[in-house]
């Protein structure tokens, strides 16, 4: 329920925020009307995805420990299964958008200074930006086995250490230290929230603890925003001197702890609601479409806004009465377009739900499967993040700054392909005589024991 509900909030939030100005630029409603920015305190639900990911990874790792015959290759199997689950629908998305970029470039649509050319160039960079989540989540998956071992040994102290380290990094960053040090927060903040999933799995996030987390997290966030230098918005906005998202800040971490606390506090109520067969059935039916809908909802938005613009239908000014009144109608149209895209591309979000082979007899494995899987995850992580920054206009190949230097789309895709190739090289070579497949829970396969079937 948390995963499906969070997805719905992300989709509606993006549909609410993105707008096209009269001069053909893609803009953000939160920039046009700063009074709307406090909405992000509840609309920023990415922390819940990492909380749920921690729970799912705990279950998957427990299953892997029981079924994998030896420690050798166990990490590679886990990373390969997680990466496959994420990269299969992502690859379909990128192939489609690279194709759109090639067509736009060859047709001259991206050339010149016209409104149409600006919109095309902006779309080829804006829409793939949502892949940042895929990259960061893949990084959390790669760290999950290590973080679980630390959790089993040190418990809640792991979360507290990550939070303390995040505070130190922000103090250095905003205290005049090198700006580059802030990038450590991509690991510290998101791993801290992911680590909460292990605590949830062990039953340590009780409703009472959740209530304390909610009050403490949101109070800390409000204090940090009030004192500065943290902005009000918990999502990144164009033109910001400081963003709470890129890299994530302690203010975003506090908001994440708060919203995860709300989820824990409402756990008993959610259990009672989900005990109704129809409600649970709805969650189960919606879950397989989650990743596909996430990847394609911005495409649906761009298609719809460009079609309205071509038809001469102008959007009301942001936050006016007519703007609010037309949002439900626009959301219905966007929902229909997104549904069509989901039906076309959901096949790439499915596939064999297996992590690899776990043999009962002899298996010919690679010599260094686990270190190779770690390197593959690292390279793929950077490849996805590069693509999310530079976009998909391969032929235009305009360079964009990434971490320490300029990167072109061609280089970004080269890194991504290298990472996926290394990942494929971790697959074991099975004995043809005896083998069985270890079936792993995917990220959305949370336990259903005690639920209505």
C-alpha positions in Angstrom: 0.0 0.0 0.0 2.8 2.4 0.9 4.5 1.7 -2.5 1.4 2.1 -4.6 0.2 5.1 -2.6 3.6 6.8 -2.8 3.6 6.3 -6.6 0.3 7.9 -6.9 1.5 10.9 -4.9 4.6 11.2 -7.0 2.6 11.1 -10.2 0.0 13.6 -9.1 2.8 15.9 -7.7 4.7 16.0 -11.0 1.5 16.6 -12.9 0.7 19.4 -10.6 4.1 21.1 -10.8 5.2 20.9 -14.4 3.9 23.6 -16.7 4.8 25.2 -20.1 5.1 28.9 -20.2 3.8 31.2 -23.0 7.3 31.5 -24.5 7.7 27.7 -24.7 9.8 26.9 -21.6 9.1 24.1 -19.3 8.6 25.6 -15.8 7.6 24.6 -12.3 4.5 25.8 -10.6 6.4 25.8 -7.3 8.7 28.5 -8.7 5.9 30.6 -10.1 4.0 30.4 -6.7 6.4 29.9 -3.8 3.4 29.7 -1.4 2.8 26.2 -2.8 6.2 24.9 -1.7 5.2 23.7 1.8 3.0 21.1 0.0 6.3 19.2 -0.7 6.6 18.5 3.0 3.9 15.8 2.5 4.3 15.3 -1.3 7.9 14.3 -1.0 7.4 10.6 -0.5 10.6 9.2 -2.0 11.7 8.3 1.6 8.8 5.8 1.8 10.1 4.0 -1.3 13.5 3.5 0.4 11.7 2.4 3.7 9.7 -0.2 1.7 12.8 -1.2 -0.2 14.6 -1.9 3.1 11.7 -4.2 4.2 11.7 -6.0 0.8 15.5 -6.4 0.8 15.4 -7.8 4.3 13.0 -10.5 3.2 14.9 -11.2 0.0 18.2 -11.5 1.8 16.7 -13.9 4.4 15.4 -16.1 1.6 18.8 -16.0 -0.2 20.6 -17.0 3.0 18.4 -20.1 3.3 18.6 -21.2 -0.4 22.0 -20.2 -1.8 24.4 -23.2 -1.3 27.5 -21.2 -0.5 28.6 -17.6 0.3 30.4 -17.4 -3.0 28.2 -15.8 -5.6 25.5 -15.0 -3.1 26.0 -11.2 -3.3 26.2 -11.3 -7.1 22.9 -13.2 -7.3 21.2 -10.6 -5.1 22.6 -7.6 -7.0 21.8 -9.2 -10.4 18.2 -9.9 -9.4 17.7 -6.3 -8.1 19.4 -4.7 -11.1 17.4 -6.8 -13.6 14.2 -5.9 -11.9 15.0 -2.2 -12.2 16.9 -2.1 -15.6 14.4 -4.2 -17.7 11.7 -1.5 -17.8 14.3 1.3 -17.7 16.0 -0.1 -20.8 12.6 0.0 -22.7 12.1 3.6 -21.6 15.5 4.7 -22.7 15.3 2.9 -26.1 12.0 4.7 -26.8 13.3 8.1 -25.7 16.6 7.7 -27.6 14.5 6.9 -30.7 12.5 10.1 -30.1 15.7 12.1 -29.7 17.1 10.7 -33.0 13.9 11.5 -34.8 13.7 15.0 -33.3 17.3 15.7 -34.2 17.1 14.4 -37.8 13.9 16.3 -38.5 15.4 19.5 -37.2 12.9 19.8 -34.4 15.7 20.5 -31.9 17.4 23.1 -34.0 17.0 26.8 -33.8 15.6 29.2 -31.2 11.9 28.7 -31.8 9.5 27.8 -29.0 9.1 24.4 -30.5 12.8 23.7 -30.6 13.3 24.8 -27.0 10.4 22.6 -25.9 11.9 19.6 -27.7 15.4 20.1 -26.2 14.0 20.6 -22.8 11.8 17.5 -23.0 14.8 15.3 -24.0 16.5 16.4 -20.8 13.6 16.9 -18.4 11.7 13.6 -18.8 14.8 11.3 -18.3 15.6 13.2 -15.1 13.3 10.8 -13.1 15.9 8.1 -13.7 17.9 9.6 -10.8 15.6 7.4 -8.5 16.5 4.3 -10.4 20.2 5.0 -10.0 20.1 5.8 -6.3 17.8 2.9 -5.6 20.2 0.6 -7.4 23.0 1.9 -5.2 20.9 1.2 -2.1 20.4 -2.4 -3.4 24.1 -2.8 -3.9 24.8 -1.8 -0.3 21.8 -3.7 1.2 23.7 -7.0 2.1 26.4 -5.0 3.9 23.9 -2.8 5.6 21.9 -5.8 6.7 24.9 -7.4 8.3 25.6 -4.1 10.2 22.0 -4.0 11.2 22.1 -7.5 12.6 25.2 -6.7 14.7 24.5 -3.1 15.7 20.8 -2.5 15.3 19.5 1.1 15.5 23.1 2.4 16.0 23.6 2.1 12.3 20.8 4.5 11.5 22.0 6.9 14.2 25.6 6.8 12.8 24.4 7.5 9.3 22.3 10.5 10.6 25.3 11.8 12.5 27.5 11.5 9.5 25.0 13.3 7.3 24.9 16.2 9.9 28.7 16.4 9.8 28.7 16.5 6.0 26.2 19.3 5.9 28.1 21.3 8.5 31.3 21.0 6.4 29.5 21.8 3.2 27.6 24.9 4.5 30.5 25.9 6.7 32.8 26.8 3.9 34.1 23.4 3.0 34.4 22.0 -0.5 31.0 21.7 -2.3 31.9 18.3 -3.6 31.8 16.8 -0.2 28.0 17.2 -0.3 27.7 14.4 -2.7 28.4 12.0 0.2 24.8 12.7 1.2 23.5 10.7 -1.7 24.7 7.6 0.2 24.3 8.8 3.8 20.7 10.1 3.5 19.2 7.5 1.4 20.9 4.6 3.1 19.7 6.0 6.5 16.1 5.9 5.2 16.7 2.4 3.7 18.0 1.2 7.0 14.7 2.1 8.6 13.2 -0.7 6.6 15.3 -3.2 8.4 14.0 -1.8 11.7 10.5 -2.1 10.4 11.1 -5.7 9.3 12.2 -6.5 12.9 9.1 -4.9 14.4 11.0 -2.1 16.0 9.1 0.8 14.4 6.1 0.5 16.6 3.2 3.0 16.4 4.5 4.8 19.4 8.1 5.1 18.0 6.5 6.2 14.7 4.7 9.0 16.4 7.9 10.2 18.0 9.7 10.0 14.7 6.9 12.0 13.0 6.9 14.8 15.5 10.7 14.9 15.9 11.4 14.6 12.1 9.0 17.3 11.0 9.9 19.6 14.0 13.6 19.3 13.0 12.8 19.9 9.4 10.8 23.1 10.3 13.7 24.3 12.5 16.3 23.8 9.8 14.2 25.5 7.1 13.5 28.4 9.4 17.1 28.9 10.4 18.5 28.2 6.9 20.3 27.7 4.6 17.8 25.0 3.6 15.0 26.0 1.2 11.3 25.4 1.9 10.8 23.0 -0.9 11.7 19.4 -0.3 12.0 18.8 -4.1 14.6 20.3 -6.4 13.6 23.5 -8.2 15.3 25.3 -11.1 17.4 28.3 -10.2 17.8 27.4 -6.5 21.1 28.3 -4.9 20.6 25.3 -2.6 18.5 22.2 -3.3 17.3 19.8 -0.6 17.5 17.0 -3.2 20.7 17.3 -5.2 22.5 16.5 -3.1 20.0 15.6 -0.4 20.3 17.6 2.9 19.7 16.9 6.5 16.5 18.8 6.1 15.3 16.2 3.6 16.5 13.5 5.9 14.5 15.0 8.8 11.4 15.2 6.5 12.0 11.5 5.5 12.2 10.4 9.1 9.0 12.3 9.8 7.0 10.8 6.9 8.3 7.3 7.6 7.2 7.9 11.2 3.7 8.8 10.0 3.6 5.5 8.1 4.7 3.5 11.2 2.2 5.4 13.4 -0.6 4.5 11.0 0.4 0.9 10.6 -2.4 -0.6 12.7 -5.0 1.5 10.9 -3.6 0.4 7.5 -3.7 -3.2 8.6 -7.4 -2.9 9.4 -8.1 -1.3 6.1 -6.1 -3.9 4.2 -7.9 -6.7 5.9 -10.8 -5.9 3.6 -10.4 -8.3 0.6 -11.4 -5.7 -2.0 -8.9 -3.2 -0.7 -6.1 -5.7 -0.6 -7.0 -7.0 -4.1 -6.8 -3.5 -5.4 -3.3 -3.0 -4.0 -2.1 -6.4 -5.4 -3.5 -5.5 -8.8 -1.9 -2.1 -8.9 1.5 -3.2 -7.7 2.8 -4.8 -10.9 2.2 -1.6 -12.9 4.0 0.7 -10.4 7.4 0.9 -12.0 6.1 1.3 -15.6 3.7 4.0 -14.5 6.5 5.8 -12.7 8.7 5.7 -15.8 6.0 6.9 -18.3 3.9 9.4 -16.4 6.1 12.4 -17.4 6.0 11.2 -21.0 2.2 11.3 -20.8 2.4 14.8 -19.4 4.6 16.1 -22.2 2.5 14.5 -24.9 -0.7 16.0 -23.4 0.7 19.5 -22.9 2.3 19.6 -26.4 -1.0 18.4 -27.9 -3.0 21.0 -26.1 -0.5 23.6 -27.2 -0.7 22.5 -30.8 -4.5 22.7 -30.6 -4.3 26.2 -29.3 -5.6 25.3 -25.8 -3.8 27.6 -23.3 -3.3 26.7 -19.7 -4.6 29.1 -17.0 -2.1 31.0 -14.9 -0.7 28.9 -12.1 -2.6 28.9 -8.8 -5.6 30.9 -10.2 -9.1 29.6 -9.5 -9.4 28.4 -13.1 -6.1 26.6 -12.8 -7.2 24.7 -9.7 -10.6 23.9 -11.3 -9.1 22.5 -14.5 -6.5 20.2 -12.6 -9.0 17.4 -12.1 -9.9 17.4 -15.8 -6.3 17.4 -16.8 -5.5 14.6 -14.4 -8.2 12.4 -16.0 -6.7 13.0 -19.4 -3.2 12.3 -18.2 -4.4 9.2 -16.4 -5.9 7.9 -19.7 -2.7 8.7 -21.7 -0.5 7.1 -19.0 -2.7 4.0 -18.9 -2.2 3.5 -22.7 1.6 3.8 -22.2 1.5 1.4 -19.3 -0.4 -1.2 -21.3 2.1 -0.9 -24.1 5.3 -1.1 -22.0 4.3 -3.1 -18.9 5.5 -6.3 -20.6 9.1 -5.0 -20.0 8.3 -4.7 -16.3 7.5 -8.4 -16.1 9.5 -11.5 -16.8 11.0 -14.4 -14.9 11.0 -13.6 -11.2 14.3 -15.3 -10.5 17.6 -14.2 -9.2 19.7 -16.8 -10.9 20.6 -20.4 -10.4 21.3 -22.1 -7.1 22.4 -25.6 -7.8 22.0 -28.7 -5.7 24.8 -30.2 -7.7 28.0 -28.9 -9.3 27.9 -25.4 -10.6 30.6 -23.7 -12.7 30.7 -20.2 -11.2 32.9 -17.2 -12.2 36.1 -16.9 -10.2 35.3 -13.5 -8.7 31.5 -13.1 -9.1 30.9 -10.9 -6.0 33.6 -8.3 -6.6 32.6 -8.1 -10.2 29.0 -7.6 -9.2 30.1 -4.7 -6.9 32.0 -3.1 -9.7 29.2 -3.6 -12.2 26.7 -2.0 -9.7 29.0 1.0 -9.3 29.5 1.6 -13.0 25.8 1.1 -13.7 24.9 3.5 -10.9 27.1 6.2 -12.4 25.8 5.5 -15.9 22.2 5.9 -14.9 22.9 9.1 -13.0 24.8 10.5 -16.0 21.9 9.8 -18.3 19.5 11.4 -15.9 21.6 14.6 -15.9 22.5 14.9 -19.6 19.4 13.5 -21.3 18.9 11.3 -24.3 19.8 13.5 -27.3 22.6 11.2 -28.6 23.0 13.0 -31.9 22.9 16.5 -30.4 25.4 15.2 -27.8 25.5 18.5 -25.8 27.7 18.3 -22.8 26.4 18.9 -19.3 28.4 19.2 -16.1 28.4 16.1 -13.9 30.3 16.0 -10.5 33.7 17.1 -11.7 33.4 17.8 -15.5 31.3 17.9 -18.6 29.7 14.7 -19.8 27.9 14.1 -23.1 24.9 11.7 -23.7 27.2 9.4 -25.7 29.6 9.0 -22.8 26.8 8.5 -20.3 25.2 5.7 -22.4 28.7 4.2 -22.9 29.2 4.0 -19.1 25.7 2.6 -18.6 26.3 -0.1 -21.3 29.6 -1.0 -19.8 28.0 -1.4 -16.3 25.2 -3.7 -17.6 27.7 -5.7 -19.6 29.7 -6.3 -16.4 26.5 -7.2 -14.6 25.7 -9.8 -17.2 29.2 -11.3 -16.8 28.4 -12.2 -13.2 25.9 -14.9 -14.3 27.0 -18.4 -13.2 27.5 -21.2 -15.7 25.2 -24.0 -14.5 25.8 -27.7 -14.7 23.5 -29.1 -17.3 22.7 -32.2 -15.1 21.3 -30.8 -11.9 20.0 -27.3 -11.2 17.1 -25.6 -9.7 16.1 -21.9 -9.8 16.0 -19.8 -6.6 12.9 -17.7 -6.8 13.4 -14.3 -5.1 10.9 -11.8 -4.0 11.0 -8.7 -6.2 10.8 -5.2 -4.7 7.1 -5.2 -4.8 6.6 -8.7 -3.5 6.1 -7.8 0.1 4.9 -10.7 2.4 1.2 -11.4 2.2 0.9 -13.8 5.1 -2.4 -13.2 6.9 -3.8 -11.2 4.1 -7.0 -12.1 2.3 -6.2 -14.0 -0.9 
